[in-house]
């Protein structure tokens, strides 16, 4: 009798917006009206996958 072949479970696909890292970059703005300008960038948790890095089901 032949042994049964076992297949590995499929790997989850990475999240699109964060590319599987769980972090996204957000731009921080300062000023009002026409003088509003970007001043920095900060890391934020990806809201699509909540930091898991895998695509939501």
C-alpha positions as CSV (number, residue, x, y, z in Angstrom):
1,X,0.0,0.0,0.0
2,X,1.3,3.4,-1.0
3,X,1.8,6.2,1.5
4,X,-0.6,9.1,1.3
5,X,0.8,12.4,0.0
6,X,0.2,15.3,2.3
7,X,0.1,18.8,1.0
8,X,1.1,21.9,3.0
9,X,-1.7,24.3,3.9
10,X,-1.8,27.3,1.6
11,X,0.2,30.4,2.8
12,X,-2.0,33.5,3.4
13,X,-1.6,36.2,0.9
14,X,0.0,39.5,2.1
15,X,-2.1,42.6,2.7
16,X,-2.2,45.0,-0.3
17,X,-1.8,48.4,1.4
18,X,1.0,47.5,3.8
19,X,2.6,44.8,1.5
20,X,2.6,42.3,4.4
21,X,4.5,44.4,7.0
22,X,1.5,45.5,9.1
23,X,2.7,49.1,9.0
24,X,1.8,52.0,6.7
25,X,3.3,55.5,6.4
26,X,1.1,58.5,7.1
27,X,2.0,62.1,6.3
28,X,1.6,64.7,9.1
29,X,0.4,68.1,8.1
30,X,0.8,71.5,9.8
31,X,-0.9,74.8,9.2
32,X,-4.4,76.0,8.1
33,X,-5.9,76.8,4.7
34,X,-3.5,77.7,1.9
35,X,-0.5,77.5,4.3
36,X,-1.0,73.8,5.1
37,X,2.2,71.8,4.4
38,X,3.6,68.3,5.1
39,X,6.1,68.4,8.0
40,X,6.8,64.7,8.7
41,X,5.9,61.1,8.1
42,X,5.1,58.6,10.8
43,X,4.5,54.8,11.0
44,X,0.9,53.7,11.6
45,X,-0.8,50.3,12.0
46,X,-2.5,49.1,8.8
47,X,-6.2,49.4,9.3
48,X,-7.0,46.8,6.6
49,X,-5.2,43.9,8.3
50,X,-4.9,45.4,11.8
51,X,-1.1,44.9,11.9
52,X,-1.3,41.1,11.0
53,X,0.2,41.5,7.5
54,X,-2.2,39.0,5.9
55,X,-5.0,39.8,3.6
56,X,-8.4,40.0,5.4
57,X,-10.7,37.1,4.7
